[in-house]
Amino acid sequence: MSTKNERQDPREPSGEPSPDLMSVAMLLRRMTSETNAVVHRFASSEGLHPTDVHALAAVLDAEGGMTPTRLRQRLGLTSGAVTACLDRLERAGHIDRTRDTQDRRVVLIHYREPARQAAREHFRPLAQATRRALDEFTPQERQTVLRFLTLMNEELTQLGPKPHDP
């Protein structure tokens, strides 16, 4: 049995070689660019900075609640930058900050429902495009796509971002 590093490029049913690293990298860059364009349009429409939208996504995806410290670590920002970001998001009506009932020293960040709904509406075409693309794959192929994306996210997490201050 060969290891990951020893495997030869598998062939597609057509006999053509599978996409190489350069092709995958180019397609990932293009997808990132297109996704960033959607993010920038949302940020502009809401009077936000793109970093604010990344913060909202981190709050949305957080398991166990988001805190300013976790947000700083996730986005690789300084404490001051996170505070400024959260101030903007709160003023714009996107988030609320509350004290944890178990530990009053802990501040929890909550995505406000009206703002969440506005984001859903804006990003709905992206979700629909994702669904259309996924519908082109068999369930087994979708599992492979999910596995690839999970591994890529794990690899990218290892690369950074690194917090600027403790």
Residue, then its C-alpha position, 0 to 999 in steps of 0.5 A: m500500500s502506498t502512502k499519500n506522498e508515494r501515490q501517482d496521480p490517478r487518471e480520470p475516466s477519460g484517461e486524462p491526468s487529474p488536476d495537478l497542484m497548480s490547477v487546484a491552486m488556481l481554482l482555489r484562488r479564483m473561488t476565494s476571489e469570487t467569494n471575497a467579491v460577495v463579502h465586499r459587496f455585503a460589507s459595502s451595503e452594510g457600511l462595514h469593513p470586510t474584516d467586520v464581515h469575517a468577524l461576523a462569520a466567526v461569530l456565526d460559526a463559533e461552537g460554544g459562543m464567541t468571545p473577544t479573545r477567541l475572535r482575536q485569535r481566530l482573525g489574528l487581530t490585536s485586542g484594539a482592532v477587535t474592540a474597534c471591530l466589535d464597536r462598529l458591528e454593535r453600532a451597526g446593529h449586527i451584534d450584541r455583547t453580553r456578560d456570561t451568566q456563569d462568569r461575569r468577566v467573560v463577554l459573549i458576542h451574539y449575532r442579532e437576528p435581524a442582522r443575521q436575516a439580512a446576511r442570509e438574504h445577501f448570501r442566499p445566491l452564494a448558497q444557491a450556487t453552492r447547492r447547484a454545484l454540489d448537485e453535480f456530484t454523487p454522494q460519494e464525490r461530495q464526501t470527497v469534496l468535504r474531506f478535501l475542504t476539511l483537510m485544507n481548512e486544517e492545513l490553513t489553520q496551521l499556517g495562521p493567522k497569528p495573534h499580534d498581542p497576548 
